Structure formats: C-alpha cells, structure tokens
Amino acid sequence: MNWLDNLVSYVSPMSGVRRAQARMALDAVRGYDAAKVGRRTDGWIAGGGSANAEIAPALHRVRQRCRDVVRNNEYAASALDKLVANTVGTGFSAKAPNQALWDAWCDYCDADGQLDFNGLMELAHRTRRESGEVIIRYRPRMPEDGFEVPLQIQVLEPDHLDSTRTGPLGNGNYAIAGVEFDALGRRVAYWLFPQHPGEIAGFKLNSLESRRVPASEILHYYRKRRPSQVRGMPELGVSLLRLRDLADYEQAELVRKKIEACFVAFVRTDDANQQLGEAKQGANGQRQEKVAPGMIKYLSNAEGVEFGTPSAAGGYGEYTATQLHAIAIGAGVTFEQMTGDLSRVNYSSIRAGLVEFRQLVQQEQWLALVPMVKKPIAQRFQVAAKLAGRQREAIAPFTWTPPKLQWVDPFKDVMATKEALRGTLMSLSEAIRERGDDPDKVFAEIRREREMLKAMGILSDTDAAISERLIDAATAAEIMNQQ
C-alpha cells in the first residue's frame, strides 16, 4: 500500500479495504500474458460490449459480404453446399401421430407453392448458413382455400427484420434489432418489412415501414453463440478477409503472368531498321513484328536477343493451401470437402476428419434446427389440424430422423453395426434410424417381402432362420412350412 492508500484507510477503513481488493484483483488479471500491456499487445483493442452491441452494427455489412463471396468465390460456394448437404441432405423423416395427414401436408405447406417441406427446410438452412439467420412465418389459411390443414409456412430472408427498431417502445416493451421483448425479457413480437428492402419490384405504399408481427407467428432460426444474443451472425464472416485476400493474390499472380507473356523477346541493337521476325505497319503507325516457329535470324557481334522466360512464383501453392486450410476451418468444413482435393489424405485420416465434422453437423441438427424449427412446426401443424377437425389423435412430439450419412467403407461400417447389434450395444431400431429410415416402415416392408417369398416358395438367406442355422434346402423348406 502506498501513502494514498494509507491515508484513505485512515479516513475510511471500508474504502481502504475496497481499494486493496481492487488492487489485488488487478494484479491477478495482469498475471495473464494476454491481459498485460506492452509492445506485444500494443494496438490490441478488444470490445467489451454485449453480443447484441457487437453484432447489431456489423450484421448488415457482414451479411452482404458473405452473400457476395458465395456468389463470386468458388471455395465459399463449395463450403456452403457441403454444410447444407450434410446437415439437411434430402430431408429429415418424421414419425407423426397422424402420418398420412402429415405426409399430405408436406406437399402443400409452401406458401409460395414451389417446394415441399424438405425443400423449405433446405432453403431455410441455406439461408441460415449464408446470412446467419432466417425468418420462417406461419401463414394460416381460410377454409375456402381448400387445404385439408389450413396452414402454410413461408421462408423469409433476415433483411425483412427491421434492425433499426432498437430501444424502448410505446407499449412499455423494448426492442433489440427488430425483436420486441416484454418486461420479463420474453420475445413477444418481430418488426418485419412487408417487402424485402432490396426488392427490384415497385414498392407499395408504406412497404418500407416495418410492421409488428406477434412472436407466435414467427420462427427465428439462428445459432446462438452467446447468452442474450438476439440476432445471428454467419460463421463464414470470420474468413471473409482471408477469402478476399486470397482472391486478390490469385488475381495479382494472373496479371503478372499475363504481363510476362506479353514480352516474347528483347533485342539489343543500334540499327532502327533491324528486324527479328516478320514486320508490318500497324493501324496506329507502330511497327508490329511476329516471330514464326523455325525461323533463323543472324545478328552481328554488337547485337543480341533475349527471349522472355516467365518465372514461377515461389511458394504460390504452399501459400494457397495454407490459406484454404484456414478458410475451411472458419467455414466449418474440412479442406478436402471444400476443395475436392483428396490427394493429401488417406483412408484413416479422411475418416478421422469426418468424425469431428459430423459431430459439428449433429450439433447444428439437434441443438438448433430441430428445437428452433422442426418441433415448433410440428406442434403448430397438429394444433391447426385439431382445430380443423382433421386429427383425432392427441398432440404429441414427432420423432425426427436425420438423413442417412454416406459410408466411406460400406462393408466395414455395416459389419461394425452388426457387431454392435449382436453385442446389445444398440437396438435394431436405432441402427435403422442412423441410416435415415423409419424402423416401423422397414419392419413392415421386410414382413411383406418374407410373406411374399414364402407364398412363392422362394428361399433366401436374408432370413436368419436359414442363414444362421446353416441347414440344407430340404430342412429349410420344412422350417418355412412350419412358420
């Protein structure tokens, strides 16, 4: 303690204790190298705002730049396609209380009348990956519209959300970047533009004025990375500068090669009429000369010629590969998936890389996509069906099955699954769900096939009663007759 601390402690002991505690805390913080101030950390300015304070000012620009690189950069477009294909694939399968009603609704659920339910989920997830978030709006329909379940859904880009709506509102609530909260911090409404602010079609009157839509009519799908985060930020944003720098580097290398290729030969001579090849007068008065293959030209001792030899840029391939590795990590895919280059991996390494990648995909599926989109839609569908008198079954959660994962080595993977079943480490239904199929449908199909084969008198070793007992055909036929 210095003399000032002693003086403060003498006048106010409690203030002296607080100063001593603050000084101890400061010394503890400075024990971390990253918290020290010096030459190495000079200019390192880190914001201390909340998630919303940091995201809101940057969201629009980062979102637009992410869309730009996806449109114009092959690697960004490839990374996005791989993420969507592995997360959504051809669609999740659902086990519903009224399966026939759900299957029929999936065909006409699109408010725009173009996609089925799986197509809408692919579009929503693609928008989420590219723009950081997506808006899904329920569209209730009237009985005269002719839908068995009077409900449709519409996928909207996050640009419809009025980010300027921030602060206290007249009804006592408050808004953060277009999302309205009540005094308890619950989402109660979204402020949406009727039309996309960047639409090329003519705007209607007051179409650029956001309108309040109850939160019960909106699904806001994004990946929540920090507590109290209200809006989503695209993950590709972390690699935007690197993508742009790599594109500029490749463009500069291309220009350098073009410039080098422009100079075929350099002739040293004092004779203005000396020619190396065939010369002619151009339209602008300049001499144009062409060197033909197999030409032999004699020069005096005082003259000389040097041909251009474009040189390779050292380290170009290594630098590009290093940058692409970093971009792939930022995008959340493997280098091989983004580039299609499998020359650097073997069987074991590609399987190990896919294990972690698929864990990230499953996190997105079960921690964001299912709870934020699929479960609410299934709940709203059943409510609408109940009110329309189309569903008699009780409202119950759906069983969602993600799309099947393609095997790297089908034989080994199938044998591993078979051993897990024989060792009672997993159920047969679980193994079937991992393949993206519905166990009930698979079992029913197997039963129909076996009954049909039995009726036709056809023996197959797919039946364990035949393949596992290793018996002759006559005994197998007798067993089939007894079943």
C-alpha distance (Angstrom), angle and dihedral (degrees) to the residues before:
residue distance angle dihedral
M1 . . .
N2 3.81 . .
W3 3.79 127.4 .
L4 3.83 92.1 -87.3
D5 3.79 92.1 54.2
N6 3.80 90.0 49.0
L7 3.79 90.6 50.5
V8 3.80 93.2 49.0
S9 3.80 90.7 47.0
Y10 3.81 90.6 51.3
V11 3.82 93.1 50.6
S12 3.84 97.0 37.4
P13 3.81 117.5 11.3
M14 3.84 92.7 -170.2
S15 3.81 91.6 54.0
G16 3.78 89.2 48.0
V17 3.81 90.5 53.7
R18 3.81 91.5 50.2
R19 3.81 91.3 49.8
A20 3.79 90.9 50.0
Q21 3.83 91.3 49.2
A22 3.80 91.6 48.7
R23 3.79 91.0 49.7
M24 3.81 91.3 50.3
A25 3.81 90.9 49.2
L26 3.81 90.7 49.9
D27 3.80 91.4 51.0
A28 3.80 89.7 50.3
V29 3.81 92.6 51.2
R30 3.77 91.5 49.4
G31 3.77 87.5 56.1
Y32 3.84 86.9 79.3
D33 3.79 113.1 81.5
A34 3.81 90.4 -141.9
A35 3.83 89.8 58.1
K36 3.79 95.9 52.0
V37 3.79 122.5 104.3
G38 3.77 116.7 -135.1
R39 3.77 146.2 98.3
R40 3.80 94.7 -50.9
T41 3.81 93.8 52.4
D42 3.79 97.5 36.4
G43 3.79 109.0 132.2
W44 3.80 93.9 14.6
I45 3.79 101.5 132.7
A46 3.81 115.5 177.2
G47 3.78 121.5 -173.8
G48 3.77 120.7 -126.6
G49 3.79 99.1 -161.1
S50 3.77 127.3 122.4
A51 3.79 121.7 -92.2
N52 3.79 90.7 -96.2
A53 3.81 93.8 47.8
E54 3.80 90.1 55.1
I55 3.80 98.8 39.0
A56 3.80 102.2 42.9
P57 3.86 98.7 63.1
A58 3.82 93.1 43.3
L59 3.80 101.7 37.3
H60 3.81 99.6 87.6
R61 3.80 96.1 47.8
V62 3.81 95.6 42.7
R63 3.80 90.8 47.6
Q64 3.81 92.8 51.6
R65 3.79 92.2 47.3
C66 3.79 91.9 49.2
R67 3.78 89.9 54.1
D68 3.79 90.0 47.9
V69 3.81 94.7 54.4
V70 3.81 91.0 45.9
R71 3.81 88.8 53.8
N72 3.79 96.1 45.1
N73 3.80 108.5 23.7
E74 3.79 120.5 73.2
Y75 3.80 94.8 -155.2
A76 3.80 94.1 51.8
A77 3.81 91.3 47.6
S78 3.80 90.9 48.6
A79 3.81 93.2 49.3
L80 3.80 90.8 50.8
D81 3.81 92.6 48.9
K82 3.81 92.2 50.0
L83 3.80 93.1 49.7
V84 3.80 93.2 49.3
A85 3.81 93.6 43.9
N86 3.80 93.2 51.6
T87 3.83 96.8 41.4
V88 3.81 101.0 42.7
G89 3.79 104.4 9.5
T90 3.78 110.8 166.2
G91 3.79 90.7 -22.7
F92 3.80 143.5 -78.2
S93 3.78 118.1 -79.9
A94 3.80 117.1 -131.8
K95 3.80 132.2 -152.6
A96 3.82 105.3 -149.1
P97 3.83 132.1 -177.2
N98 3.81 88.0 -119.8
Q99 3.79 101.4 31.3
A100 3.79 97.6 176.4
L101 3.81 92.3 51.7
W102 3.81 91.8 49.3
D103 3.81 93.7 47.0
A104 3.78 90.8 51.2
W105 3.83 92.7 47.8
C106 3.80 91.3 51.5
D107 3.81 88.4 65.9
Y108 3.82 96.6 56.4
C109 3.82 102.4 26.6
D110 3.82 94.7 105.0
A111 3.80 111.3 100.3
D112 3.81 88.8 -155.8
G113 3.80 90.9 53.3
Q114 3.82 96.9 -130.0
L115 3.81 110.4 94.0
D116 3.77 138.0 41.3
F117 3.81 123.5 -128.8
N118 3.80 95.1 -82.9
G119 3.78 90.6 48.7
L120 3.80 90.6 52.2
M121 3.80 90.8 50.4
E122 3.81 90.3 51.3
L123 3.81 90.4 49.7
A124 3.81 92.3 46.9
H125 3.79 93.5 49.3
R126 3.81 92.7 45.7
T127 3.80 89.2 52.6
R128 3.81 90.4 47.7
R129 3.79 91.7 52.8
E130 3.79 95.4 44.3
S131 3.81 100.1 38.9
G132 3.80 100.8 25.7
E133 3.81 94.0 -117.2
V134 3.78 143.1 25.5
I135 3.80 136.4 -152.8
I136 3.82 120.6 -135.3
R137 3.78 115.6 -170.3
Y138 3.78 127.6 -163.3
R139 3.80 113.6 -129.2
P140 3.85 111.1 -162.0
R141 3.79 113.3 -158.2
M142 3.78 134.1 -148.2
P143 3.84 121.7 -112.2
E144 3.81 90.3 -112.5
D145 3.81 90.0 61.5
G146 3.79 87.0 78.1
F147 3.80 100.7 -128.1
E148 3.78 118.3 144.2
V149 3.82 88.5 -142.0
P150 3.84 106.3 30.5
L151 3.80 96.4 -139.2
Q152 3.79 136.6 98.9
I153 3.80 134.3 170.5
Q154 3.79 131.8 -137.7
V155 3.80 128.0 -156.3
L156 3.81 114.2 -141.9
E157 3.78 131.9 -175.9
P158 3.83 115.2 -114.4
D159 3.82 89.1 -113.2
H160 3.80 86.1 84.2
L161 3.80 88.5 68.3
D162 3.82 111.0 91.4
S163 3.81 103.4 -128.5
T164 3.81 91.6 -175.9
R165 3.79 90.9 69.0
T166 3.78 98.1 97.6
G167 3.78 128.9 137.8
P168 3.82 138.4 29.6
L169 3.80 118.1 -15.5
G170 3.77 130.4 -148.9
N171 3.82 93.7 -108.9
G172 3.80 93.3 60.7
N173 3.80 94.7 -98.6
Y174 3.79 126.6 107.7
A175 3.79 133.3 -135.4
I176 3.80 133.3 -143.0
A177 3.81 116.3 -163.4
G178 3.80 93.1 -29.5
V179 3.82 98.5 -40.7
E180 3.81 116.2 111.2
F181 3.81 122.0 -144.9
D182 3.78 132.0 -172.3
A183 3.79 126.2 -133.3
L184 3.82 90.7 -83.2
G185 3.80 92.6 54.5
R186 3.80 95.9 -107.0
R187 3.80 121.6 142.8
V188 3.77 107.7 -111.2
A189 3.81 104.9 161.5
Y190 3.80 147.9 1.5
W191 3.80 125.6 -137.8
L192 3.80 106.8 -136.3
F193 3.78 134.7 179.2
P194 3.84 111.7 -127.4
Q195 3.82 88.8 -135.4
H196 3.77 133.1 30.1
P197 3.83 107.0 -91.0
G198 3.79 89.9 -132.2
E199 3.80 97.5 46.9
I200 3.83 115.3 136.2
A201 3.81 94.0 -146.9
G202 3.77 120.2 92.0
F203 3.77 114.8 -79.9
K204 3.74 120.9 -121.4
L205 3.77 122.4 -131.1
N206 3.83 110.8 -69.6
S207 3.83 90.5 0.2
L208 3.80 90.0 133.6
E209 3.78 91.6 55.3
S210 3.78 111.9 93.6
R211 3.78 119.2 -126.7
R212 3.76 130.6 -150.5
V213 3.81 114.9 -108.3
P214 3.84 119.2 -176.1
A215 3.79 114.2 -111.2
S216 3.81 89.5 -123.8
E217 3.82 87.9 70.8
I218 3.81 96.6 49.6
L219 3.79 136.3 69.5
H220 3.80 113.9 -161.3
Y221 3.79 109.6 -162.0
Y222 3.80 118.6 -168.4
R223 3.80 139.0 123.1
K224 3.78 111.8 -94.5
R225 3.80 109.3 -144.0
R226 3.83 101.2 165.9
P227 3.82 133.8 32.8
S228 3.82 113.2 -93.7
Q229 3.83 91.1 17.0
V230 3.80 107.6 153.4
R231 3.82 103.8 179.0
G232 3.79 132.2 41.9
M233 3.79 127.5 -118.5
P234 3.83 121.8 -156.0
E235 3.80 112.7 -111.0
L236 3.80 90.4 -139.4
G237 3.80 88.3 68.9
V238 3.81 90.8 83.3
S239 3.83 89.8 64.4
L240 3.81 100.2 40.8
L241 3.80 96.8 102.5
R242 3.78 91.8 45.3
L243 3.80 91.2 50.3
R244 3.78 91.3 50.4
D245 3.81 93.5 45.7
L246 3.80 91.2 49.8
A247 3.81 91.2 49.9
D248 3.83 90.3 49.4
Y249 3.80 90.4 48.1
E250 3.81 91.9 52.2
Q251 3.81 90.8 46.6
A252 3.81 91.3 50.6
E253 3.80 90.5 49.9
L254 3.80 90.5 49.8
V255 3.81 92.1 50.6
R256 3.81 90.6 48.4
K257 3.79 90.8 53.2
K258 3.80 91.7 48.5
I259 3.80 91.9 51.0
E260 3.80 91.8 49.6
A261 3.79 90.8 49.0
C262 3.80 91.1 54.1
F263 3.84 91.6 67.7
V264 3.82 109.7 69.0
A265 3.82 99.7 167.0
F266 3.80 140.9 -1.9
V267 3.84 113.8 -144.2
R268 3.81 121.6 -161.0
T269 3.83 111.7 -156.1
D270 3.81 141.9 127.9
D271 3.79 92.5 -146.2
A272 3.81 110.0 95.4
N273 3.82 90.3 -161.7
Q274 3.79 95.1 53.0
Q275 3.82 113.3 119.7
L276 3.77 131.8 -165.0
G277 3.80 96.8 -167.6
E278 3.78 140.5 -8.5
A279 3.82 111.3 -34.4
K280 3.78 132.2 -163.8
Q281 3.78 136.9 170.4
G282 3.80 115.4 -99.7
A283 3.79 126.7 -141.9
N284 3.79 91.0 -100.4
G285 3.80 93.2 51.6
Q286 3.82 95.5 -103.4
R287 3.76 121.4 127.7
Q288 3.80 115.3 -109.8
E289 3.77 118.0 -161.0
K290 3.80 130.3 -171.5
V291 3.78 128.6 -163.6
A292 3.80 114.2 -145.8
P293 3.83 125.8 -154.2
G294 3.80 115.0 -94.6
M295 3.82 94.1 19.2
I296 3.83 117.9 148.1
K297 3.82 117.8 -155.4
Y298 3.80 126.0 -174.7
L299 3.81 119.1 -146.3
S300 3.78 131.5 -175.3
N301 3.79 123.4 -112.7
A302 3.80 90.3 -100.0
E303 3.77 92.5 55.7
G304 3.79 132.8 69.4
V305 3.78 144.7 173.1
E306 3.80 132.8 -148.3
F307 3.76 123.0 -168.4
G308 3.79 121.7 -140.6
T309 3.79 113.9 -105.4
P310 3.81 110.9 -170.9
S311 3.78 108.4 -143.5
A312 3.78 125.9 -141.0
A313 3.81 116.6 -111.8
G314 3.77 108.8 -113.1
G315 3.77 116.0 -122.8
Y316 3.79 95.2 7.5
G317 3.80 95.0 130.4
E318 3.81 94.7 42.8
Y319 3.79 93.0 48.9
T320 3.81 92.9 47.4
A321 3.81 92.4 49.0
T322 3.81 91.7 49.0
Q323 3.79 91.9 51.2
L324 3.79 92.6 46.5
H325 3.80 90.5 51.9
A326 3.81 90.0 54.4
I327 3.81 92.2 45.9
A328 3.81 91.5 50.3
I329 3.80 91.1 51.2
G330 3.80 91.0 50.0
A331 3.80 91.8 48.8
G332 3.81 92.5 48.7
V333 3.80 99.1 -116.8
T334 3.78 134.5 102.5
F335 3.79 122.7 -96.1
E336 3.79 90.4 -116.3
Q337 3.80 93.4 52.1
M338 3.79 93.9 49.4
T339 3.80 97.6 44.5
G340 3.80 102.2 27.1
D341 3.82 87.8 -131.3
L342 3.81 109.4 138.8
S343 3.80 95.9 165.5
R344 3.81 93.3 101.3
V345 3.80 98.9 52.6
N346 3.76 137.7 68.0
Y347 3.79 131.5 -157.6
S348 3.80 95.4 -83.3
S349 3.79 97.3 43.8
I350 3.80 94.9 48.9
R351 3.81 90.5 50.6
A352 3.81 91.5 48.3
G353 3.79 91.0 49.2
L354 3.78 92.2 49.5
V355 3.82 92.0 51.6
E356 3.81 93.0 64.3
F357 3.79 92.6 38.8
R358 3.79 91.3 53.7
Q359 3.79 90.6 49.0
L360 3.81 88.4 57.1
V361 3.79 89.7 48.2
Q362 3.80 91.3 51.0
Q363 3.80 90.1 50.5
E364 3.80 89.2 56.0
Q365 3.80 91.8 46.0
W366 3.79 100.1 47.8
L367 3.82 102.5 27.0
A368 3.79 99.1 43.5
L369 3.81 118.1 5.1
V370 3.81 98.6 46.9
P371 3.84 100.0 40.6
M372 3.82 96.1 37.8
V373 3.81 99.9 40.3
K374 3.78 118.8 7.0
K375 3.80 100.8 43.1
P376 3.84 94.6 48.0
I377 3.80 91.4 47.2
A378 3.81 91.5 50.3
Q379 3.81 90.0 49.6
R380 3.82 93.3 48.2
F381 3.81 91.7 46.1
Q382 3.80 92.1 55.0
V383 3.80 92.4 47.1
A384 3.81 90.8 51.2
A385 3.81 90.7 46.5
K386 3.82 91.2 49.8
L387 3.80 92.8 50.1
A388 3.79 90.0 48.5
G389 3.81 90.7 50.7
R390 3.80 93.3 -118.8
Q391 3.81 99.9 115.7
R392 3.76 122.7 56.4
E393 3.80 95.8 171.0
A394 3.78 118.6 95.0
I395 3.79 117.4 -96.3
A396 3.79 107.0 -95.7
P397 3.80 137.5 163.2
F398 3.79 117.9 -88.4
T399 3.79 122.8 -121.6
W400 3.80 106.8 -125.3
T401 3.79 122.2 -156.3
P402 3.83 117.6 -168.0
P403 3.81 121.2 -137.6
K404 3.77 115.1 -79.7
L405 3.78 119.4 -94.5
Q406 3.77 115.9 -122.2
W407 3.80 111.9 -119.4
V408 3.78 122.2 -123.0
D409 3.82 91.0 -153.0
P410 3.83 108.3 16.4
F411 3.80 96.0 -169.9
K412 3.81 95.5 52.3
D413 3.80 92.6 43.0
V414 3.79 92.5 49.9
M415 3.80 91.6 48.6
A416 3.81 90.8 48.9
T417 3.81 90.0 52.3
K418 3.79 90.8 47.4
E419 3.80 92.0 52.1
A420 3.81 90.7 48.2
L421 3.81 89.2 53.7
R422 3.80 93.1 48.0
G423 3.81 90.1 48.5
T424 3.84 90.7 50.2
L425 3.81 90.2 -121.3
M426 3.79 90.9 131.5
S427 3.78 138.9 10.0
L428 3.76 124.9 -107.6
S429 3.80 89.5 -118.9
E430 3.79 90.5 54.4
A431 3.80 91.1 50.5
I432 3.80 90.5 51.2
R433 3.82 91.7 48.4
E434 3.79 90.0 52.2
R435 3.78 86.2 59.7
G436 3.80 89.5 55.2
D437 3.82 95.8 -108.8
D438 3.79 134.3 121.2
P439 3.84 110.4 -110.1
D440 3.82 93.3 -148.7
K441 3.79 91.7 54.0
V442 3.80 92.4 45.8
F443 3.82 93.4 49.2
A444 3.81 92.0 47.4
E445 3.80 91.3 49.6
I446 3.81 92.4 48.9
R447 3.80 90.4 50.0
R448 3.81 92.1 50.6
E449 3.79 91.6 48.4
R450 3.81 93.8 49.6
E451 3.79 92.2 47.6
M452 3.79 89.7 49.7
L453 3.82 92.9 47.7
K454 3.80 90.7 47.7
A455 3.79 91.7 50.6
M456 3.81 90.1 50.4
G457 3.81 92.6 46.1
I458 3.78 94.7 -118.9
L459 3.81 119.4 149.1
S460 3.80 120.5 -151.1
D461 3.78 130.4 178.8
T462 3.80 89.3 -138.7
D463 3.80 84.5 87.7
A464 3.80 109.0 85.3
A465 3.82 89.5 -145.6
I466 3.79 87.3 69.3
S467 3.79 106.0 29.0
E468 3.81 98.3 44.9
R469 3.82 97.8 45.0
L470 3.82 93.4 51.6
I471 3.79 92.4 -145.1
D472 3.77 132.4 156.9
A473 3.78 123.6 -96.3
A474 3.83 95.5 -102.6
T475 3.79 93.4 54.4
A476 3.81 90.4 44.0
A477 3.80 90.0 54.0
E478 3.79 90.6 50.3
I479 3.83 90.5 50.9
M480 3.79 91.0 50.7
N481 3.81 90.9 51.7
Q482 3.80 89.6 52.9
Q483 3.83 94.0 52.1
